Amino acid sequence: MKKKTLDPLSEKENQNLSKISSDKLISKTPSGPISSKWTNHKNSINLVNPANKRNIDIIVVGTGLAGSSAAASLAEMGYNVKTFCYQDSPRRAHSIAAQGGINAAKNYQNDGDSVHRLFYDTVKGGDYRSRESNVHRLAEVSTNIIDQCVAQGVPFGRDYGGLLDNRSFGGVLVSRTFYAKGQTGQQLLLGAYSAVNRQIGKGKIIPYNRHEMLDLVKVEGKARGIIARNLETGKIERHSAHAVVIASGGYGNVFFLSTNAMGSNVTAAWKIHKKGAFFANPCYTQIHPTCIPRSGDNQAKLTLMSESLRNDGRIWVPKNIEDVKSIRAGKLMPTEILEENRDYYLERRYPAFGNLVPRDVASRAAKERIDAGFGVNKTEEAVYLDFSSAIERYGKQEAAIARIKNPTNAEIIILGEKIVESKYGNLFQMYEKIVAENPYKTPMMIYPAVHYTMGGVWVDYNLMTTVPGCYCIGEANFSDHGANRLGASALMQGLADGYFVLPYTIGDYLSEDIRTGPISINSEEFDFAEKNVTDKLDNLLSIKGKKSPDYFHKKLGKVMWEYVGMSRNEKGLKTAIKEIKLIKEEFWKDVRILGDRKSLNPELEKAGRVSDLLELGELFAKDALNRNESCGGHFREESVELDGLQKGEAKRDDQDYSYVSAWEFNKEPSEAILHKEHLEFNDIELKQRSYK
Amino acid sequence: MDLKLKVWRQKNREDRGRLVDYNVAGISENSSFLEMLDILNEQLINQNIEPVSFDHDCREGICGMCSLYINGEAHGPDRKVTTCQLHMRMFNDGETIYIEPWRSSAMPVIKDLIVDRSAFDRIQQSGGFVSVNTSGSTQDANALPIPKMNADKAFDVAACIGCGACVATCKNSSAMLFVAAKVSQYAYLPQGQVERKQRVLNMVEQMDKEGFGNCTNTGACEIECPKSISIEYIAKMNREYLSASISSEE
């Protein structure tokens, strides 16, 4: 029998790997001018003959925009696809919650948009930390996405001429965002879900819902299947395939409180990381400035208020600390504070962009005021987002249109509120349901919250990880957003990867597999992987400690938010690493999971996810410690501009940090090995971002 | 707030199930209903009692995963919300709250408050799509203008989150609002025309096969629907079905 390597890697193999230098990271970016790289690449990669596709199986883990669009497209091409999701239906993946819209360089508004402009905005918005060639490809296929979704019957917003309407989003100078009210993610996901359903009906996709991937199986170094747990029956299942695609989303839940769904987790991505896939830039996290603040300690998740609100809302806190105290004590209403006693801090600090600075800048500015003691709610973690000026402005405008002479204040407010309602009605209603305050009459309270993770599994130009045959798409990979993502770009990337990139690039790899035949699940490798999974589950259940998985998750979240949140420094990051290790130790000694593993057991599911988040959290802090520069969502207090107009603002260091940090797993997160992919910018000039 | 809870506990599909009494104390009226259940579960874990299983995920009213029948109402006493958007301020201190799963033979209970909604997926698989393959050369998105009114109506029905409240609240366990939403969405759009007749026939056939009941126009589904999808779309589906049955060549 042929000698096979078993996972996890043995001691000796680990030593060998640590010697391999960064040239192991081959991005496979095609040569040639940037605008023709993708076309040339498509023309030169290997294809799989349609008859042979019928003999090839592909596993897709995760059914959000990336996973569903990939699964449907691959099945249409003829591959046999299995999809996996932990929810009860593919339609529930968290892409469904995206509000604002999806970008595409259609230039329907004739405002000078182009593929190059979308490419440029995305690279700049990412603070020059993304791979140029991938971003250009994303911009190129963006237009196909809109065509595809319209053909599927996605009901985008339209104008009275029946043509597609567009919105503007932060950080750009054109209108290129397509939308379906405040539910764009829902409509796009239901479109992809319908394409998946069509293939399920034809038998080309077999859906495994309420299933969770718990390990990757490698055979002779290649990804050949997964071990999954049927969450309803608890049965541990083996599934083999010629390639495995991970589309499991981001890891924002490492902070416990985030805008992610309760079940969003890093498990699938982390399992492939432990089997050899490098994890890139884990510290790049987007903290969204406008979320509804925490109401108390028992809160389980945070709700986003769309970025579009900053078009008309003004952000402020009181100038005087006495006023803040009176508000907290309930003795003073925000509406009673005079104009001159309000600090519109974004307008004060960034006169050029005002309330519309990018997300990372707005979040840090809010934190600065909160840290100075100006938080306006009981938890002391809120600032105001005030629509009264907008209501007055719109009211006057409407009065003029209606030819009302000398309108009274009351009349103006009624007219103005109508306009604000037509623009943001559903968001205002959502706010009122949660907070029980009327945002038309009193300013909204908002606070930044973890929203999206730009970091993720490292992939090459073909979206393949460092494990041959294992791919990673959507938010789960690292490739397109650099250190900060622009609004309405997440949906674009998920669908670009799933509809238009992966289905082509995967053929290059699978063309070598046409003679392989079905992959057996009765091999040593599957035995070994399955045993690992059941051992871990039994281990968790056998601890019989005193505290729930949530207890540890919340504790981890607090450390992450305090030391690895909006602002980071060396001392704090070292503390975080130490504390996370302690929480991890405590977890493995004291977690209490009731019930067994042979039936539906949500606590066991949570415990497994928390155990992976604990490991990721440590790597996250280690990555943040390594990157001693401020870029995009990653702000190091040591790296700020010391003087001049930009004093106190984030300072990027292109000399030393113009690279992707790709971490190789090595026994423990603390011993992960750093590989660097140096970023080259041939088509864009590197500049300092300024919003003053 | 202090509350008395009567919660449906059922070990698995075969178990008969029963209501069990629990008390929770000191609940903030700003907590959401599911956060109150989180607190109950934390309390049960501390008492070494297996926590209550319930479905939930996005907790912002869009994924459609949460599904509780609270005091005899799908998604509880508030309107236009899912259970995760329901807040404790809708209840009174000292109140007794009954918490049950969706009840429908087409959506059997899996455990405690979790039900099996896979019938909804199978209905969608029978025709809830436009047969178009992924292709980089589909016609331009603006090649086919769609009247704004039709696009808006298609959106209104496409907003369905597939939670199943319509079925749970209907005395006939009818899924017609759910099916009508998808049938109507495509009927309003030019892209849906080619398969219009076959779609409604297939989806209704699958709906019947799954064991859902018929509509008797009580209108309960429209009231409980968190996305306020109107019952008039059921009438539209009936018209679609009728015309497809009469003129279909099969």
Chai-1 contact restraints between the chains, C-beta under 6 A:
chainA,res_idxA,chainB,res_idxB,connection_type,confidence,min_distance_angstrom,max_distance_angstrom,comment,restraint_id
A,S73,B,T134,contact,1.0,0.0,6.0,A-B,restraint_1
A,E76,B,N133,contact,1.0,0.0,6.0,A-B,restraint_2
A,E76,B,T134,contact,1.0,0.0,6.0,A-B,restraint_3
A,D88,B,R117,contact,1.0,0.0,6.0,A-B,restraint_4
A,S89,B,D121,contact,1.0,0.0,6.0,A-B,restraint_5
A,R91,B,G162,contact,1.0,0.0,6.0,A-B,restraint_6
A,R92,B,D57,contact,1.0,0.0,6.0,A-B,restraint_7
A,R92,B,C63,contact,1.0,0.0,6.0,A-B,restraint_8
A,R92,B,M65,contact,1.0,0.0,6.0,A-B,restraint_9
A,I96,B,I62,contact,1.0,0.0,6.0,A-B,restraint_10
A,I96,B,C63,contact,1.0,0.0,6.0,A-B,restraint_11
A,A97,B,C58,contact,1.0,0.0,6.0,A-B,restraint_12
A,A97,B,E60,contact,1.0,0.0,6.0,A-B,restraint_13
A,A97,B,I62,contact,1.0,0.0,6.0,A-B,restraint_14
A,N144,B,G136,contact,1.0,0.0,6.0,A-B,restraint_15
A,I146,B,A141,contact,1.0,0.0,6.0,A-B,restraint_16
A,D147,B,T138,contact,1.0,0.0,6.0,A-B,restraint_17
A,D147,B,D140,contact,1.0,0.0,6.0,A-B,restraint_18
A,D147,B,A141,contact,1.0,0.0,6.0,A-B,restraint_19
A,Q148,B,T138,contact,1.0,0.0,6.0,A-B,restraint_20
A,V150,B,A141,contact,1.0,0.0,6.0,A-B,restraint_21
A,A151,B,V132,contact,1.0,0.0,6.0,A-B,restraint_22
A,A151,B,T138,contact,1.0,0.0,6.0,A-B,restraint_23
A,Q152,B,V130,contact,1.0,0.0,6.0,A-B,restraint_24
A,Q152,B,V132,contact,1.0,0.0,6.0,A-B,restraint_25
A,G153,B,V130,contact,1.0,0.0,6.0,A-B,restraint_26
A,G153,B,Y186,contact,1.0,0.0,6.0,A-B,restraint_27
A,G153,B,L189,contact,1.0,0.0,6.0,A-B,restraint_28
A,G153,B,Q191,contact,1.0,0.0,6.0,A-B,restraint_29
A,G153,B,G192,contact,1.0,0.0,6.0,A-B,restraint_30
A,P155,B,A151,contact,1.0,0.0,6.0,A-B,restraint_31
A,P155,B,A154,contact,1.0,0.0,6.0,A-B,restraint_32
A,P155,B,F155,contact,1.0,0.0,6.0,A-B,restraint_33
A,P155,B,A158,contact,1.0,0.0,6.0,A-B,restraint_34
A,R158,B,K148,contact,1.0,0.0,6.0,A-B,restraint_35
A,R158,B,A151,contact,1.0,0.0,6.0,A-B,restraint_36
A,Y160,B,K148,contact,1.0,0.0,6.0,A-B,restraint_37
A,G162,B,P145,contact,1.0,0.0,6.0,A-B,restraint_38
A,G162,B,I146,contact,1.0,0.0,6.0,A-B,restraint_39
A,G162,B,P147,contact,1.0,0.0,6.0,A-B,restraint_40
A,L163,B,N142,contact,1.0,0.0,6.0,A-B,restraint_41
A,L163,B,P145,contact,1.0,0.0,6.0,A-B,restraint_42
A,L164,B,A141,contact,1.0,0.0,6.0,A-B,restraint_43
A,L164,B,N142,contact,1.0,0.0,6.0,A-B,restraint_44
A,A180,B,F155,contact,1.0,0.0,6.0,A-B,restraint_45
A,Q186,B,I62,contact,1.0,0.0,6.0,A-B,restraint_46
A,S194,B,G128,contact,1.0,0.0,6.0,A-B,restraint_47
A,S194,B,F129,contact,1.0,0.0,6.0,A-B,restraint_48
A,N197,B,Q124,contact,1.0,0.0,6.0,A-B,restraint_49
A,N197,B,Q125,contact,1.0,0.0,6.0,A-B,restraint_50
A,N197,B,G128,contact,1.0,0.0,6.0,A-B,restraint_51
A,N197,B,F129,contact,1.0,0.0,6.0,A-B,restraint_52
A,R198,B,F129,contact,1.0,0.0,6.0,A-B,restraint_53
A,I200,B,Q125,contact,1.0,0.0,6.0,A-B,restraint_54
A,G201,B,Q125,contact,1.0,0.0,6.0,A-B,restraint_55
A,E232,B,I110,contact,1.0,0.0,6.0,A-B,restraint_56
A,A261,B,D57,contact,1.0,0.0,6.0,A-B,restraint_57
A,A261,B,C58,contact,1.0,0.0,6.0,A-B,restraint_58
A,M262,B,H56,contact,1.0,0.0,6.0,A-B,restraint_59
A,M262,B,D57,contact,1.0,0.0,6.0,A-B,restraint_60
A,M262,B,R59,contact,1.0,0.0,6.0,A-B,restraint_61
A,G263,B,D57,contact,1.0,0.0,6.0,A-B,restraint_62
A,S295,B,N30,contact,1.0,0.0,6.0,A-B,restraint_63
A,G296,B,S28,contact,1.0,0.0,6.0,A-B,restraint_64
A,N298,B,S31,contact,1.0,0.0,6.0,A-B,restraint_65
A,N298,B,E35,contact,1.0,0.0,6.0,A-B,restraint_66
A,N298,B,I39,contact,1.0,0.0,6.0,A-B,restraint_67
A,A300,B,E35,contact,1.0,0.0,6.0,A-B,restraint_68
A,A300,B,D38,contact,1.0,0.0,6.0,A-B,restraint_69
A,K301,B,R59,contact,1.0,0.0,6.0,A-B,restraint_70
A,T303,B,E60,contact,1.0,0.0,6.0,A-B,restraint_71
A,K433,B,Q85,contact,1.0,0.0,6.0,A-B,restraint_72
A,Y499,B,T134,contact,1.0,0.0,6.0,A-B,restraint_73
A,S548,B,E42,contact,1.0,0.0,6.0,A-B,restraint_74
A,S548,B,I45,contact,1.0,0.0,6.0,A-B,restraint_75
A,L594,B,E50,contact,1.0,0.0,6.0,A-B,restraint_76
A,G595,B,E50,contact,1.0,0.0,6.0,A-B,restraint_77
A,L600,B,K111,contact,1.0,0.0,6.0,A-B,restraint_78
A,P602,B,S53,contact,1.0,0.0,6.0,A-B,restraint_79
